[in-house]
Amino acid sequence: MSVYAVFLSEPNEKSWNDLKAKYPSRNFILSENMAFVAPEDVTLTSDIMEVVGVGKDTDQLGIVFELDSYNGFHRGELWEWLGKFK
């Protein structure tokens, strides 16, 4: 199961609401511009981009990364969430 990091260039509440609707128990909104998602089914980064409205036909700019590894210093709740999907 993969975890994806979603970065938006500009905050967009609709993008995060759409992400929450598609992956209700498998998302972690970290900030106005960044979220994580762990879809149950195998998916493509382009599928997640479509959910959050990023693309050449929209005004929303962003990037989706599939995470192979991660490291950092942040609140415990983020590490707990990420640990569920290892």
Secondary structure, DSSP 8 states (H G I E B T S, - for coil): ---EEEEESS--HHHHHHHHHHSTTSEEE-SSSEEEE--SS---HHHHHHHHTBSTTSSB-EEEEE-S-------HHHHHHHHTT-
